[in-house]
Amino acid sequence: MRKLFTLLHRWVGLLAGLVLVLLGLTGSLMVWQQSLDAALNPAWFRAPAQACPATGQPVAHTLALLSDHAPSARAQTVVAPREPGGPYQVWEARQPGTGWRTEHFIDPHCGRYLGSRERGAVRFDAAHAVPLLYELHSHLLGGETGHVVAGVVALLFTGLTLTGLWLSWPRSAGPRLKAWGQALRVRWQGPPARRWYELHRAAGLWLLPVALVVSLTGAALVFPNPTRDGVAAVLPLQRLAKLPKPAAGTGTGTASGPAVGPDAWVAAAQQEFPAARWSRLTLAGKGPVEVRLLQPGELRESTGYTRVRLDRQGRMLARYDPLAAPAGNQLVDSFFPLHSGEALGLVARLLWTAFGLLPATLFATGAWLWWRRRQRRAAQPRSSLGDSITM
């Protein structure tokens, strides 16, 4: 078993190592994606230095400005400002074929259309830097195929972590605590081979809990349906059907009466959760709308998972409260905030950032040890032949 696990650990690490390095390094930066995006594009995310008077219907005004500046745009999601008085975002649906999504930035209070970008496009400028990092991390710039590859590699990393633990488990007859102390430290003096081996082992052991959390949650995010089915097999799980995809054209009402407008939808949703703040409004052609909100105490502190679904007249159709949801939903809802580190505060984000360097450390030390082993084996026959000639 030890020989088999050694071979698996070595070759899976070597073959998947470069992808793991890419996922780790981009993940270190994605922990801070909102702050990075705001620093690179302050006009799109921060309130203007001289604030304009607040408009009475900011969401409706945002959509009207979008229609004026991009008449062909079909709004799918309106994103609330990150700070009071800041710009709104409007996302269009992903474009067929390319998978790109146009993001528009609008300041409804000052009546300004601030610009747009193509999320998913490979462009090396400040506007597209963070979206490019996201696409590298989640899709490897390969669309849905790259997304699946990233998920499979995350599962392989789970296997590497567990086989590394098994191979590092102390098997000496001496005191177990002393043996673990030796396994968790690096002796910097001495032969390079021993130093790099101990660094490889100690780094993997120290960050093993983080490795398991990040790899398993990453795979769960890539394969959401099998994950939900697995969770539902052992824990109660409430399912909320997806909104239909937006159809061509938009409507102002239905047979049940006139639509009340986007700001009224947001207000109706917030009446259901008075302590929450809304984060996104999702439109679906002429069908129902969905408002996402963030309640105090939710793990996903960026957008929240609270949802209220309404018809166009502002009547509630369904609601989802993650704080009172069944155990299966609470487990599933924890995957993204655990993967991004936001569920555990600043200390976790710093630790997750350091963890992103782990795949590069393990790959570099493991590859060096493997190459050194090959070189030594290749030199053995020549040494033996030299000895026989000398004799």
Buried (B, 14 or more C-beta within 10 A) or exposed (E): EEEEBEEBBBEBBBEBBBBBBBBBBBBBBBBBBBEBBBEBBEEBBBBBEEEBEEBEBBBBBBBBBBEEBBEEBBBBBBBBBBEEBBBBBBBBBBEEEEBBBBBBBBBBBBEBBBBBBBBBBEEEEEBBBBBBBBBBBBBBEEBEEBBBBBBBBBBBBBBBBBBBBEBBEBEEEEEEEEBBEBBBEBEEEEEEEEBBBBBBBBBBBBBBEBBBBBBBBBBBBBBEEEBBEEBBEEBEBBEEEEBEEBEEEBEEEEEEEEBBBBBBBBBBBBEBBEEBBBBBBBBBBBBBBBBBBBBEEBBBBBBBBBBBBBBBBBEEEEBBBBBEBBEBBBBBBBBBBBBBBBBBEEEBBEBBBEBBBBBBBBBBBBBBBBEBEEEEEEEEEEEEEEEEEEE
